[in-house]
């Protein structure tokens, strides 16, 4: 993993993009981490990153956990049945 200040990354962006193909590059601003360049090797990596950072998905998961805790959950097989209907 490489850690670099934003000014340096900005000045040598192409170099840091190339480096990020091999390892994560943490970008700092005023000494604090603010962003990252990370290796992406497949479409699945892109999908994983997008889903992990989706505020909409996080809200759905939070609501589902609350409903499950309140006894309103559905079985695993029922969940898969519902998902199959969407595809």
N, CA, C and O of each residue as an XYZ file, in Angstrom:
348
protein
N       0.851     -1.171      0.000
C       0.000      0.000      0.000
C       0.898      1.236      0.000
O       1.918      1.300      0.685
N       0.473      2.205     -0.794
C       1.191      3.473     -0.885
C       0.326      4.572     -0.296
O      -0.887      4.593     -0.505
N       0.941      5.479      0.436
C       0.239      6.638      0.991
C       0.907      7.885      0.423
O       2.126      8.039      0.490
N       0.075      8.782     -0.144
C       0.634      9.977     -0.766
C      -0.300     11.168     -0.576
O      -1.520     11.009     -0.537
N       0.279     12.361     -0.457
C      -0.550     13.562     -0.331
C      -1.224     13.897     -1.664
O      -0.704     13.600     -2.740
N      -2.378     14.514     -1.559
C      -3.180     14.807     -2.740
C      -2.418     15.645     -3.770
O      -2.575     15.426     -4.972
N      -1.608     16.588     -3.329
C      -0.852     17.429     -4.266
C       0.097     16.590     -5.120
O       0.236     16.825     -6.320
N       0.743     15.620     -4.498
C       1.660     14.749     -5.238
C       0.895     13.854     -6.210
O       1.317     13.662     -7.351
N      -0.228     13.311     -5.752
C      -1.043     12.447     -6.616
C      -1.551     13.248     -7.816
O      -1.555     12.758     -8.945
N      -1.978     14.481     -7.555
C      -2.465     15.346     -8.633
C      -1.364     15.609     -9.661
O      -1.619     15.581    -10.865
N      -0.166     15.858     -9.199
C       0.953     16.161    -10.089
C       1.407     14.941    -10.895
O       1.889     15.076    -12.020
N       1.251     13.755    -10.313
C       1.726     12.520    -10.961
C       0.601     11.498    -11.075
O       0.800     10.310    -10.820
N      -0.573     11.967    -11.458
C      -1.770     11.119    -11.427
C      -1.594      9.828    -12.227
O      -1.922      8.749    -11.733
N      -1.087      9.924    -13.441
C      -0.918      8.720    -14.273
C      -0.037      7.681    -13.591
O      -0.306      6.483    -13.668
N       1.013      8.144    -12.925
C       1.899      7.213    -12.210
C       1.157      6.509    -11.078
O       1.329      5.309    -10.865
N       0.337      7.256    -10.360
C      -0.386      6.651     -9.239
C      -1.505      5.725     -9.722
O      -1.804      4.724     -9.071
N      -2.113      6.050    -10.840
C      -3.111      5.134    -11.415
C      -2.435      3.824    -11.795
O      -2.963      2.748    -11.516
N      -1.286      3.909    -12.422
C      -0.541      2.693    -12.785
C      -0.166      1.900    -11.534
O      -0.286      0.675    -11.516
N       0.283      2.587    -10.503
C       0.648      1.915     -9.254
C      -0.563      1.241     -8.620
O      -0.448      0.170     -8.025
N      -1.724      1.879     -8.753
C      -2.936      1.339     -8.118
C      -3.385      0.028     -8.746
O      -4.218     -0.675     -8.174
N      -2.847     -0.312     -9.913
C      -3.174     -1.608    -10.527
C      -2.541     -2.762     -9.751
O      -2.958     -3.913     -9.877
N      -1.527     -2.436     -8.946
C      -0.823     -3.459     -8.178
C      -1.131     -3.408     -6.689
O      -1.111     -4.433     -6.007
N      -1.417     -2.203     -6.186
C      -1.675     -2.035     -4.758
C      -2.536     -0.800     -4.524
O      -2.620      0.083     -5.378
N      -3.159     -0.751     -3.386
C      -3.982      0.413     -3.046
C      -3.094      1.635     -2.837
O      -1.988      1.543     -2.305
N      -3.610      2.776     -3.271
C      -2.946      4.055     -3.042
C      -3.887      4.894     -2.189
O      -4.984      5.243     -2.627
N      -3.466      5.213     -0.991
C      -4.262      6.034     -0.086
C      -3.848      7.487     -0.294
O      -2.666      7.823     -0.218
N      -4.824      8.336     -0.554
C      -4.564      9.748     -0.807
C      -4.924     10.535      0.442
O      -6.012     10.387      0.998
N      -3.981     11.380      0.876
C      -4.208     12.159      2.092
C      -4.360     13.642      1.772
O      -3.841     14.145      0.776
N      -5.082     14.311      2.641
C      -5.220     15.765      2.577
C      -4.976     16.271      3.987
O      -5.652     15.857      4.929
N      -4.019     17.155      4.127
C      -3.607     17.644      5.449
C      -3.250     16.483      6.380
O      -3.531     16.524      7.577
N      -2.629     15.454      5.812
C      -2.165     14.319      6.592
C      -3.217     13.289      6.946
O      -2.908     12.293      7.601
N      -4.471     13.509      6.522
C      -5.546     12.571      6.843
C      -6.022     11.850      5.583
O      -6.167     12.477      4.533
N      -6.267     10.537      5.676
C      -6.755      9.797      4.509
C      -8.112     10.346      4.044
O      -9.024     10.547      4.846
N      -8.220     10.582      2.729
C      -9.481     11.119      2.199
C     -10.012     10.333      1.016
O     -11.205     10.400      0.720
N      -9.161      9.594      0.340
C      -9.599      8.835     -0.835
C      -8.616      7.701     -1.084
O      -7.550      7.630     -0.472
N      -9.003      6.816     -2.000
C      -8.126      5.703     -2.338
C      -8.255      5.359     -3.816
O      -9.334      5.456     -4.401
N      -7.155      4.962     -4.396
C      -7.137      4.341     -5.712
C      -6.887      2.864     -5.440
O      -5.901      2.507     -4.794
N      -7.765      2.017     -5.922
C      -7.626      0.592     -5.631
C      -7.616     -0.225     -6.912
O      -8.194      0.187     -7.918
N      -6.966     -1.377     -6.883
C      -6.927     -2.209     -8.081
C      -8.320     -2.735     -8.436
O      -9.069     -3.175     -7.563
N      -8.649     -2.684     -9.706
C      -9.899     -3.259    -10.204
C      -9.513     -4.224    -11.310
O      -8.939     -3.830    -12.326
N      -9.834     -5.489    -11.101
C      -9.419     -6.519    -12.045
C     -10.558     -7.131    -12.836
O     -10.321     -7.911    -13.759
N     -11.796     -6.790    -12.487
C     -12.920     -7.400    -13.189
C     -14.176     -6.559    -13.010
O     -14.221     -5.645    -12.186
N     -15.187     -6.887    -13.795
C     -16.485     -6.227    -13.638
C     -17.068     -6.503    -12.257
O     -17.781     -5.668    -11.700
N     -16.765     -7.673    -11.709
C     -17.266     -8.022    -10.378
C     -16.669     -7.093     -9.322
O     -17.346     -6.737     -8.357
N     -15.417     -6.702     -9.495
C     -14.806     -5.748     -8.566
C     -15.549     -4.417     -8.593
O     -15.806     -3.821     -7.547
N     -15.892     -3.957     -9.789
C     -16.631     -2.695     -9.923
C     -17.981     -2.806     -9.232
O     -18.382     -1.912     -8.487
N     -18.677     -3.908     -9.483
C     -19.997     -4.117     -8.878
C     -19.895     -4.162     -7.356
O     -20.714     -3.563     -6.658
N     -18.905     -4.860     -6.851
C     -18.713     -4.977     -5.402
C     -18.479     -3.602     -4.775
O     -19.053     -3.284     -3.734
N     -17.645     -2.801     -5.407
C     -17.347     -1.463     -4.890
C     -18.589     -0.588     -4.912
O     -18.870      0.129     -3.951
N     -19.334     -0.648     -6.014
C     -20.534      0.180     -6.125
C     -21.583     -0.218     -5.086
O     -22.202      0.643     -4.462
N     -21.781     -1.525     -4.904
C     -22.770     -1.975     -3.920
C     -22.332     -1.648     -2.501
O     -23.151     -1.251     -1.672
N     -21.058     -1.812     -2.221
C     -20.556     -1.531     -0.874
C     -20.750     -0.064     -0.491
O     -20.924      0.257      0.685
N     -20.721      0.814     -1.475
C     -20.839      2.237     -1.207
C     -22.216      2.806     -1.520
O     -22.393      4.024     -1.545
N     -23.178      1.945     -1.756
C     -24.526      2.388     -2.092
C     -25.315      2.735     -0.830
O     -25.608      1.860     -0.015
N     -25.654      4.002     -0.676
C     -26.452      4.401      0.492
C     -27.855      3.793      0.412
O     -28.458      3.485      1.440
N     -28.369      3.622     -0.798
C     -29.694      3.012     -0.964
C     -29.678      1.554     -0.478
O     -30.582      1.127      0.239
N     -28.660      0.805     -0.866
C     -28.552     -0.585     -0.427
C     -28.371     -0.658      1.086
O     -28.953     -1.525      1.736
N     -27.568      0.245      1.651
C     -27.361      0.255      3.100
C     -28.682      0.488      3.838
O     -28.928     -0.127      4.876
N     -29.529      1.369      3.309
C     -30.834      1.620      3.928
C     -31.728      0.393      3.843
O     -32.428      0.065      4.801
N     -31.709     -0.285      2.703
C     -32.509     -1.507      2.538
C     -32.053     -2.570      3.534
O     -32.881     -3.224      4.169
N     -30.751     -2.743      3.670
C     -30.216     -3.744      4.604
C     -30.574     -3.377      6.035
O     -30.968     -4.248      6.810
N     -30.446     -2.114      6.400
C     -30.783     -1.679      7.759
C     -32.268     -1.943      8.053
O     -32.614     -2.458      9.116
N     -33.125     -1.589      7.115
C     -34.559     -1.813      7.301
C     -34.856     -3.310      7.428
O     -35.662     -3.723      8.262
N     -34.205     -4.104      6.603
C     -34.408     -5.556      6.651
C     -33.971     -6.139      7.989
O     -34.648     -7.002      8.546
N     -32.854     -5.673      8.494
C     -32.379     -6.162      9.801
C     -33.352     -5.791     10.919
O     -33.602     -6.588     11.824
N     -33.901     -4.571     10.850
C     -34.875     -4.145     11.857
C     -36.141     -4.994     11.780
O     -36.674     -5.414     12.807
N     -36.618     -5.244     10.570
C     -37.807     -6.071     10.398
C     -37.559     -7.493     10.881
O     -38.417     -8.092     11.530
N     -36.387     -8.032     10.563
C     -36.056     -9.384     10.998
C     -36.008     -9.468     12.518
O     -36.508    -10.426     13.107
N     -35.405     -8.462     13.151
C     -35.316     -8.422     14.615
C     -36.700     -8.334     15.247
O     -36.911     -8.805     16.364
N     -37.638     -7.729     14.528
C     -39.008     -7.600     15.032
C     -39.867     -8.817     14.675
O     -41.079     -8.813     14.890
N     -39.230     -9.859     14.128
C     -39.960    -11.080     13.794
C     -40.703    -11.016     12.473
O     -41.587    -11.837     12.226
N     -40.367    -10.066     11.623
C     -41.059     -9.911     10.347
C     -40.240    -10.434      9.161
O     -40.551    -10.132      8.009
N     -39.209    -11.206      9.442
C     -38.342    -11.694      8.367
C     -38.991    -12.813      7.573
O     -40.023    -13.362      7.960
N     -38.352    -13.139      6.442
C     -38.808    -14.269      5.631
C     -37.694    -15.298      5.576
O     -36.538    -14.987      5.866
N     -38.033    -16.500      5.211
C     -37.040    -17.568      5.161
C     -36.065    -17.343      4.014
O     -36.321    -16.581      3.082
N     -34.955    -18.025      4.121
C     -33.920    -17.953      3.092
C     -34.485    -18.363      1.733
O     -34.264    -17.680      0.733
N     -35.214    -19.479      1.698
C     -35.767    -19.955      0.428
C     -36.787    -18.972     -0.139
O     -36.853    -18.778     -1.353
N     -37.578    -18.355      0.729
C     -38.557    -17.361      0.266
C     -37.834    -16.141     -0.308
O     -38.279    -15.575     -1.306
N     -36.762    -15.745      0.293
C     -35.997    -14.612     -0.215
C     -35.478    -14.905     -1.617
O     -35.552    -14.050     -2.499
N     -34.950    -16.117     -1.827
C     -34.463    -16.483     -3.153
C     -35.602    -16.542     -4.160
O     -35.423    -16.144     -5.311
N     -36.762    -17.026     -3.752
C     -37.924    -17.037     -4.647
C     -38.270    -15.625     -5.103
O     -38.538    -15.391     -6.281
N     -38.263    -14.689     -4.157
C     -38.575    -13.294     -4.475
C     -37.515    -12.693     -5.407
O     -37.846    -11.945     -6.327
N     -36.266    -13.017     -5.169
C     -35.205    -12.497     -6.031
C     -35.312    -13.056     -7.434
O     -35.076    -12.334     -8.403
N     -35.664    -14.332     -7.566
C     -35.808    -14.948     -8.880
C     -36.901    -14.255     -9.695
O     -36.803    -14.168    -10.919
N     -37.925    -13.771     -9.030
C     -39.010    -13.071     -9.734
C     -38.513    -11.775    -10.361
O     -39.057    -11.314    -11.364
N     -37.480    -11.191     -9.766
C     -36.948     -9.914    -10.246
C     -36.033    -10.079    -11.461
O     -35.793     -9.122    -12.197
N     -35.532    -11.274    -11.664
C     -34.557    -11.488    -12.739
C     -35.202    -11.897    -14.027
O     -34.511    -12.112    -15.022
